[in-house]
Amino acid sequence: MNISAHRKVRGALEGEYASISKGRSMDFDDLRLYVPSDDIKDIDWKATARSGQVLIKRYVAIRKHNIMLVADTGRSMAATAPSGESKRDIAVMVAGVIASVAQRHGDLVGLVAGDSQHVGHLPLKDSRPHVERLLQFINTQTTLDAPTSNLVGLLDYIRRTIKRRMMLIIISDSLQIGTAQEDLLRRLGAQHELLFIAIDDVDPSDNSWNKQNIYDVERPVILPRFIRSQKSIEDAYKAFVKDQTKIANKTLDHLRISSIRVKSEAEVITQIVRLLEKQKHARR
């Protein structure tokens, strides 16, 4: 896997994937005639001997991606996913896979994470201990006792504080993208490249949950079994989820933001591969 950027770089920003400049690196590009002011260390003496002309080696300048994980750590992210796992555990695995892919390519990874009351910002670094700190931060901050989620606040924090161009990878459970979120995503998309990873909620009408209590962690309010088992309510809920998912996907597509939905840890890698392929072939 690799993370592709569509915008050519003009500074020390994005990586070995797409650079508009030439420079010194280990990635050989081609040969050209020597001109005064070229570094004699770049002369290819064997090619010069064969051609009778002084030739120098050109290399593709290597730049690094700046990848900022944007993680919702509100208490809704500590709820249950369709697989029965905690959405927090899935979010940690998603962040870990993305960070591992980035680190393997020498990219820099940072984190902006928070809820309705707090926002944490870990700067860009490329070390393995740093990745561990990112994952620990997400894991420890996402609890059922945490404040409510506030994706708008996270996006607005990035708008106000991060000026360098980056790739923002948003990890949330947001099913509904309201006007405020859409406006911020559009504004951020003008400067950064955005990817969106949504982690699904458990379906309360699923028969496998019939013997267990289900409650809304945001309030919290218990959803009684006799209500969940009513066919009309089940149909209305599924229709609502389907409509909101369709609207959210349409909005993200309109904003040219590649996105996926994840239901379990088992499908994290498959879905991230799918997301990176979508990003690679997306029209910009």
Contacts in CASP RR format, 6 or more apart in sequence:
PFRMAT RR
TARGET T0000
AUTHOR 0000-0000-0000
METHOD contacts of the structure
MODEL  1
MNISAHRKVRGALEGEYASISKGRSMDFDDLRLYVPSDDIKDIDWKATAR
SGQVLIKRYVAIRKHNIMLVADTGRSMAATAPSGESKRDIAVMVAGVIAS
VAQRHGDLVGLVAGDSQHVGHLPLKDSRPHVERLLQFINTQTTLDAPTSN
LVGLLDYIRRTIKRRMMLIIISDSLQIGTAQEDLLRRLGAQHELLFIAID
DVDPSDNSWNKQNIYDVERPVILPRFIRSQKSIEDAYKAFVKDQTKIANK
TLDHLRISSIRVKSEAEVITQIVRLLEKQKHARR
1 101 0 8 1.000
1 272 0 8 1.000
1 273 0 8 1.000
1 276 0 8 1.000
2 17 0 8 1.000
2 101 0 8 1.000
2 105 0 8 1.000
2 276 0 8 1.000
3 17 0 8 1.000
3 65 0 8 1.000
3 67 0 8 1.000
3 98 0 8 1.000
3 101 0 8 1.000
3 102 0 8 1.000
3 105 0 8 1.000
3 107 0 8 1.000
3 167 0 8 1.000
3 276 0 8 1.000
3 279 0 8 1.000
4 17 0 8 1.000
4 18 0 8 1.000
4 276 0 8 1.000
4 279 0 8 1.000
4 280 0 8 1.000
5 14 0 8 1.000
5 15 0 8 1.000
5 17 0 8 1.000
5 18 0 8 1.000
5 65 0 8 1.000
5 167 0 8 1.000
5 193 0 8 1.000
6 18 0 8 1.000
6 193 0 8 1.000
6 282 0 8 1.000
6 284 0 8 1.000
7 14 0 8 1.000
7 18 0 8 1.000
7 165 0 8 1.000
7 193 0 8 1.000
7 284 0 8 1.000
8 18 0 8 1.000
8 19 0 8 1.000
8 20 0 8 1.000
9 15 0 8 1.000
9 18 0 8 1.000
9 19 0 8 1.000
9 20 0 8 1.000
9 21 0 8 1.000
9 63 0 8 1.000
10 20 0 8 1.000
10 21 0 8 1.000
11 21 0 8 1.000
11 63 0 8 1.000
12 63 0 8 1.000
12 64 0 8 1.000
13 63 0 8 1.000
13 64 0 8 1.000
13 65 0 8 1.000
13 66 0 8 1.000
13 164 0 8 1.000
13 165 0 8 1.000
13 166 0 8 1.000
14 63 0 8 1.000
14 64 0 8 1.000
14 65 0 8 1.000
14 66 0 8 1.000
14 167 0 8 1.000
15 62 0 8 1.000
15 63 0 8 1.000
15 64 0 8 1.000
15 65 0 8 1.000
15 105 0 8 1.000
15 107 0 8 1.000
16 25 0 8 1.000
16 27 0 8 1.000
16 60 0 8 1.000
16 62 0 8 1.000
16 63 0 8 1.000
16 105 0 8 1.000
17 65 0 8 1.000
17 105 0 8 1.000
19 60 0 8 1.000
19 61 0 8 1.000
19 62 0 8 1.000
19 63 0 8 1.000
21 61 0 8 1.000
22 29 0 8 1.000
22 58 0 8 1.000
22 59 0 8 1.000
22 60 0 8 1.000
22 61 0 8 1.000
23 58 0 8 1.000
23 59 0 8 1.000
23 60 0 8 1.000
23 61 0 8 1.000
24 42 0 8 1.000
24 59 0 8 1.000
24 61 0 8 1.000
25 59 0 8 1.000
25 60 0 8 1.000
25 61 0 8 1.000
25 62 0 8 1.000
26 59 0 8 1.000
26 62 0 8 1.000
27 59 0 8 1.000
27 60 0 8 1.000
27 62 0 8 1.000
28 57 0 8 1.000
28 58 0 8 1.000
28 59 0 8 1.000
28 60 0 8 1.000
29 57 0 8 1.000
29 58 0 8 1.000
29 59 0 8 1.000
29 60 0 8 1.000
30 57 0 8 1.000
30 58 0 8 1.000
31 44 0 8 1.000
31 47 0 8 1.000
31 55 0 8 1.000
31 56 0 8 1.000
31 57 0 8 1.000
31 58 0 8 1.000
32 55 0 8 1.000
32 56 0 8 1.000
32 58 0 8 1.000
33 53 0 8 1.000
33 54 0 8 1.000
33 55 0 8 1.000
33 56 0 8 1.000
34 43 0 8 1.000
34 53 0 8 1.000
34 54 0 8 1.000
34 55 0 8 1.000
34 56 0 8 1.000
38 56 0 8 1.000
39 56 0 8 1.000
42 56 0 8 1.000
42 57 0 8 1.000
42 58 0 8 1.000
43 54 0 8 1.000
43 55 0 8 1.000
43 56 0 8 1.000
43 57 0 8 1.000
44 55 0 8 1.000
44 56 0 8 1.000
44 57 0 8 1.000
47 55 0 8 1.000
48 54 0 8 1.000
48 55 0 8 1.000
64 106 0 8 1.000
64 107 0 8 1.000
64 108 0 8 1.000
64 126 0 8 1.000
65 102 0 8 1.000
65 105 0 8 1.000
65 107 0 8 1.000
65 108 0 8 1.000
65 167 0 8 1.000
66 107 0 8 1.000
66 108 0 8 1.000
66 124 0 8 1.000
66 164 0 8 1.000
66 165 0 8 1.000
66 166 0 8 1.000
66 167 0 8 1.000
67 98 0 8 1.000
67 99 0 8 1.000
67 102 0 8 1.000
67 107 0 8 1.000
67 108 0 8 1.000
67 109 0 8 1.000
67 110 0 8 1.000
67 124 0 8 1.000
67 166 0 8 1.000
67 167 0 8 1.000
67 169 0 8 1.000
68 109 0 8 1.000
68 110 0 8 1.000
68 111 0 8 1.000
68 112 0 8 1.000
68 124 0 8 1.000
68 158 0 8 1.000
68 162 0 8 1.000
68 166 0 8 1.000
68 167 0 8 1.000
68 168 0 8 1.000
68 169 0 8 1.000
69 95 0 8 1.000
69 98 0 8 1.000
69 99 0 8 1.000
69 109 0 8 1.000
69 110 0 8 1.000
69 111 0 8 1.000
69 112 0 8 1.000
69 113 0 8 1.000
69 134 0 8 1.000
69 169 0 8 1.000
69 171 0 8 1.000
70 111 0 8 1.000
70 112 0 8 1.000
70 113 0 8 1.000
70 154 0 8 1.000
70 155 0 8 1.000
70 158 0 8 1.000
70 168 0 8 1.000
70 169 0 8 1.000
70 170 0 8 1.000
70 171 0 8 1.000
70 172 0 8 1.000
71 91 0 8 1.000
71 95 0 8 1.000
71 111 0 8 1.000
71 112 0 8 1.000
71 113 0 8 1.000
71 114 0 8 1.000
71 138 0 8 1.000
71 171 0 8 1.000
71 172 0 8 1.000
72 91 0 8 1.000
72 113 0 8 1.000
72 114 0 8 1.000
72 115 0 8 1.000
72 149 0 8 1.000
72 150 0 8 1.000
72 151 0 8 1.000
72 154 0 8 1.000
72 171 0 8 1.000
72 172 0 8 1.000
72 173 0 8 1.000
72 174 0 8 1.000
73 113 0 8 1.000
73 114 0 8 1.000
73 115 0 8 1.000
73 138 0 8 1.000
73 141 0 8 1.000
73 142 0 8 1.000
73 146 0 8 1.000
74 114 0 8 1.000
74 115 0 8 1.000
74 116 0 8 1.000
74 141 0 8 1.000
74 142 0 8 1.000
74 146 0 8 1.000
74 147 0 8 1.000
74 148 0 8 1.000
74 149 0 8 1.000
74 150 0 8 1.000
75 115 0 8 1.000
75 142 0 8 1.000
75 143 0 8 1.000
75 144 0 8 1.000
75 145 0 8 1.000
75 146 0 8 1.000
75 147 0 8 1.000
75 148 0 8 1.000
75 149 0 8 1.000
75 217 0 8 1.000
75 218 0 8 1.000
76 87 0 8 1.000
76 148 0 8 1.000
76 149 0 8 1.000
76 173 0 8 1.000
76 217 0 8 1.000
76 218 0 8 1.000
77 87 0 8 1.000
77 88 0 8 1.000
77 91 0 8 1.000
77 142 0 8 1.000
77 149 0 8 1.000
77 172 0 8 1.000
77 173 0 8 1.000
77 199 0 8 1.000
78 86 0 8 1.000
78 87 0 8 1.000
78 88 0 8 1.000
78 142 0 8 1.000
78 143 0 8 1.000
78 144 0 8 1.000
78 146 0 8 1.000
78 217 0 8 1.000
79 86 0 8 1.000
79 87 0 8 1.000
79 144 0 8 1.000
79 173 0 8 1.000
79 201 0 8 1.000
79 202 0 8 1.000
79 217 0 8 1.000
80 86 0 8 1.000
80 87 0 8 1.000
80 201 0 8 1.000
80 202 0 8 1.000
81 87 0 8 1.000
81 90 0 8 1.000
81 199 0 8 1.000
81 200 0 8 1.000
81 201 0 8 1.000
81 202 0 8 1.000
81 262 0 8 1.000
81 263 0 8 1.000
81 264 0 8 1.000
82 200 0 8 1.000
82 201 0 8 1.000
82 202 0 8 1.000
82 203 0 8 1.000
82 206 0 8 1.000
82 263 0 8 1.000
82 264 0 8 1.000
83 90 0 8 1.000
83 263 0 8 1.000
83 264 0 8 1.000
83 265 0 8 1.000
83 266 0 8 1.000
84 202 0 8 1.000
84 264 0 8 1.000
85 264 0 8 1.000
85 265 0 8 1.000
87 173 0 8 1.000
87 199 0 8 1.000
87 201 0 8 1.000
88 138 0 8 1.000
88 139 0 8 1.000
88 142 0 8 1.000
88 143 0 8 1.000
89 265 0 8 1.000
90 199 0 8 1.000
90 262 0 8 1.000
90 264 0 8 1.000
90 265 0 8 1.000
90 268 0 8 1.000
91 138 0 8 1.000
91 142 0 8 1.000
91 171 0 8 1.000
91 199 0 8 1.000
92 135 0 8 1.000
92 138 0 8 1.000
92 139 0 8 1.000
93 265 0 8 1.000
93 268 0 8 1.000
94 171 0 8 1.000
94 197 0 8 1.000
94 199 0 8 1.000
94 262 0 8 1.000
94 268 0 8 1.000
94 272 0 8 1.000
95 111 0 8 1.000
95 134 0 8 1.000
95 135 0 8 1.000
95 138 0 8 1.000
95 171 0 8 1.000
96 131 0 8 1.000
96 134 0 8 1.000
96 135 0 8 1.000
97 268 0 8 1.000
97 269 0 8 1.000
97 272 0 8 1.000
98 109 0 8 1.000
98 169 0 8 1.000
98 272 0 8 1.000
99 109 0 8 1.000
99 131 0 8 1.000
99 134 0 8 1.000
99 135 0 8 1.000
100 131 0 8 1.000
101 272 0 8 1.000
101 276 0 8 1.000
102 108 0 8 1.000
102 109 0 8 1.000
102 126 0 8 1.000
103 109 0 8 1.000
103 126 0 8 1.000
103 128 0 8 1.000
103 131 0 8 1.000
106 126 0 8 1.000
107 126 0 8 1.000
108 124 0 8 1.000
108 125 0 8 1.000
108 126 0 8 1.000
109 124 0 8 1.000
109 125 0 8 1.000
109 126 0 8 1.000
109 130 0 8 1.000
109 131 0 8 1.000
109 134 0 8 1.000
110 122 0 8 1.000
110 123 0 8 1.000
110 124 0 8 1.000
110 125 0 8 1.000
110 130 0 8 1.000
110 134 0 8 1.000
111 120 0 8 1.000
111 121 0 8 1.000
111 122 0 8 1.000
111 134 0 8 1.000
111 137 0 8 1.000
111 138 0 8 1.000
112 119 0 8 1.000
112 120 0 8 1.000
112 121 0 8 1.000
112 154 0 8 1.000
112 157 0 8 1.000
112 158 0 8 1.000
112 162 0 8 1.000
113 119 0 8 1.000
113 120 0 8 1.000
113 137 0 8 1.000
113 138 0 8 1.000
113 141 0 8 1.000
113 154 0 8 1.000
114 120 0 8 1.000
114 141 0 8 1.000
114 150 0 8 1.000
114 154 0 8 1.000
115 141 0 8 1.000
115 146 0 8 1.000
115 147 0 8 1.000
115 148 0 8 1.000
115 149 0 8 1.000
115 150 0 8 1.000
116 147 0 8 1.000
116 148 0 8 1.000
116 149 0 8 1.000
116 150 0 8 1.000
116 153 0 8 1.000
117 147 0 8 1.000
118 141 0 8 1.000
118 147 0 8 1.000
119 153 0 8 1.000
119 154 0 8 1.000
119 157 0 8 1.000
120 137 0 8 1.000
121 157 0 8 1.000
121 161 0 8 1.000
122 130 0 8 1.000
122 133 0 8 1.000
122 134 0 8 1.000
122 137 0 8 1.000
144 217 0 8 1.000
148 218 0 8 1.000
149 172 0 8 1.000
149 173 0 8 1.000
149 174 0 8 1.000
149 218 0 8 1.000
151 170 0 8 1.000
151 172 0 8 1.000
151 174 0 8 1.000
151 181 0 8 1.000
152 180 0 8 1.000
152 181 0 8 1.000
152 184 0 8 1.000
155 170 0 8 1.000
155 181 0 8 1.000
155 184 0 8 1.000
155 185 0 8 1.000
155 188 0 8 1.000
156 184 0 8 1.000
158 168 0 8 1.000
158 188 0 8 1.000
159 184 0 8 1.000
159 187 0 8 1.000
159 188 0 8 1.000
165 191 0 8 1.000
165 192 0 8 1.000
166 192 0 8 1.000
166 193 0 8 1.000
167 192 0 8 1.000
167 193 0 8 1.000
167 194 0 8 1.000
167 195 0 8 1.000
168 188 0 8 1.000
168 192 0 8 1.000
168 193 0 8 1.000
168 194 0 8 1.000
168 195 0 8 1.000
169 194 0 8 1.000
169 195 0 8 1.000
169 197 0 8 1.000
170 194 0 8 1.000
170 195 0 8 1.000
170 196 0 8 1.000
170 197 0 8 1.000
171 197 0 8 1.000
171 199 0 8 1.000
172 196 0 8 1.000
172 197 0 8 1.000
172 198 0 8 1.000
172 199 0 8 1.000
173 198 0 8 1.000
173 199 0 8 1.000
173 200 0 8 1.000
173 201 0 8 1.000
174 181 0 8 1.000
174 198 0 8 1.000
174 248 0 8 1.000
175 198 0 8 1.000
175 201 0 8 1.000
175 241 0 8 1.000
175 244 0 8 1.000
175 245 0 8 1.000
175 248 0 8 1.000
176 244 0 8 1.000
176 247 0 8 1.000
176 248 0 8 1.000
177 185 0 8 1.000
177 247 0 8 1.000
177 248 0 8 1.000
177 251 0 8 1.000
177 252 0 8 1.000
182 251 0 8 1.000
182 255 0 8 1.000
185 194 0 8 1.000
185 252 0 8 1.000
185 255 0 8 1.000
185 257 0 8 1.000
186 255 0 8 1.000
188 194 0 8 1.000
189 255 0 8 1.000
189 257 0 8 1.000
193 279 0 8 1.000
194 255 0 8 1.000
194 257 0 8 1.000
195 257 0 8 1.000
195 258 0 8 1.000
195 259 0 8 1.000
195 275 0 8 1.000
195 279 0 8 1.000
196 252 0 8 1.000
196 257 0 8 1.000
196 258 0 8 1.000
196 259 0 8 1.000
196 260 0 8 1.000
197 259 0 8 1.000
197 260 0 8 1.000
197 262 0 8 1.000
197 271 0 8 1.000
197 272 0 8 1.000
197 275 0 8 1.000
198 248 0 8 1.000
198 259 0 8 1.000
198 260 0 8 1.000
198 261 0 8 1.000
198 262 0 8 1.000
199 261 0 8 1.000
199 262 0 8 1.000
199 263 0 8 1.000
200 261 0 8 1.000
200 262 0 8 1.000
200 263 0 8 1.000
202 209 0 8 1.000
202 214 0 8 1.000
203 209 0 8 1.000
203 237 0 8 1.000
203 238 0 8 1.000
203 241 0 8 1.000
204 214 0 8 1.000
204 223 0 8 1.000
204 228 0 8 1.000
204 237 0 8 1.000
205 228 0 8 1.000
205 229 0 8 1.000
205 233 0 8 1.000
205 234 0 8 1.000
205 237 0 8 1.000
205 238 0 8 1.000
209 228 0 8 1.000
210 225 0 8 1.000
210 228 0 8 1.000
210 229 0 8 1.000
213 222 0 8 1.000
213 225 0 8 1.000
214 222 0 8 1.000
214 223 0 8 1.000
214 228 0 8 1.000
215 221 0 8 1.000
215 222 0 8 1.000
215 223 0 8 1.000
216 223 0 8 1.000
227 233 0 8 1.000
228 234 0 8 1.000
245 261 0 8 1.000
249 259 0 8 1.000
252 258 0 8 1.000
252 259 0 8 1.000
256 282 0 8 1.000
256 283 0 8 1.000
256 284 0 8 1.000
258 275 0 8 1.000
258 278 0 8 1.000
258 279 0 8 1.000
258 282 0 8 1.000
259 275 0 8 1.000
260 271 0 8 1.000
260 272 0 8 1.000
260 274 0 8 1.000
260 275 0 8 1.000
260 278 0 8 1.000
261 271 0 8 1.000
262 268 0 8 1.000
262 271 0 8 1.000
END
